[in-house]
Amino acid sequence: MIFKIMPRDKIFEKGQKIMVKIHLSRLLGEKRWTQKDLSEATGIRPSTINEWYHELVPRLNVDHIDKICEALDCQITDLLEYIPNEMKTTGKNLILEEHGNRKQKKTTKTKP
């Protein structure tokens, strides 16, 4: 299962920010581990660990979360933190993402 997130400072059309904080850098510092140590312990590529470390990961892979939490002996809540958005993006405030493979709606021109 893969959850898609964007870097925490990614700004959407309406000024909306995704607020998922990744605490990997803090956890590694507390354990005195390097990114290389974590990569070797989990089998996750060093470049992926670096993306997690700098909070640039475009989506969260559940397998990676499991391996990181197991290697660092921590809970998911130690690794990830959800910070509620000031501006809601669900319900009546739903923001639809545009995908490259979806056809744009054609607008019909009316004659005057």
N, C-alpha and C positions, 0 to 999 in steps of 0.2 A: 504494500500500500504506500502511495506517495502523496504527501500533502504539498501543495504549491504555496510558497511564500516568496516574498520579495525582500530585498534589503530593507531594513527598518526605516530608511529615509527616502524610499521610493515614493514619489508623489504622483498621484493619479490626477485625472482631468479636473475633479472637483476639489483639489487640494487635500485629498484623503491620504493618510499614511497607514501602512501596515505596521502594526506594533507587536512584533514577536521578537523578544530579546533572547539571544543565544548567549549563555554564560560559559561557553567552552574555555575562553581565555582565562577567566577567573578560576575555573576548576583545575585547569592544567597548572596554573601558578600555585594554587594551594597544595597540589600533589608534587610540585617540583618536577613536572613532566614536560618534555618538549613535544612539539607537534610530531616529530619523527617517532618518539616513544609511543605515542598514541596510534600512529599509523601502523607501526610494527605489531602492537598488541591487538589491534582490531582487524588488520588486513584491509583497511580502507586506504585508498590512494592518498598520498601526501597532498596532492593538489585539492582534493575534496576536504581533507582535514583543514587545510589553509582557508578554504572558503567558509567552513564552519567557524573557525577561529576569528575571522574578520567579519562575520555576519553577512556574507555575500552569497550564501547558498540560495539558489533560486527555488528549490523545493526540498522538503524534508523527507528523507527516505526512512521508513519505519525500521528497516533492518539496521541502518546506520545508528539510529537512536538507541536501539537495543544493544548493539556492540559497544557504543561509547559508554552507555550507562553501566554495562557489565564491566568493562575495563576500568572505569573510574570508580566503580562501586558507589553509584549515586542513583537518585531517582530522576524521573523525567522532569519533575518540577524543579530540580536543582539545575538541570541543563537548559530548560526552556521556560520562558515567562511570557504570559499574554498580558499586554497592557491595553485596556479598552480604548477604542478610538473616541475622539471627541465628537466626530461626525459619523453617525451610523451609516452602514453600507448595506443593510438588509431591510426587508419589509418594504415600506413605502419609499425608502431611500436607496433601494437596490441599485448598485452600479454594475452594469453588464460589461464584461470584458469583450473586446473585439478580437476575434481570432482570424488569422490569415486564411484559413480554409473555409470560412463562411462567406456566402455571397452577400453583398450589400443590397439592401432594399432599393429597388428602383423607384425614383420619384417621378411621378407623371406630371408633365407640364400641361397646364390648362391654357387654352387659347383665350385671349381677352375678348 
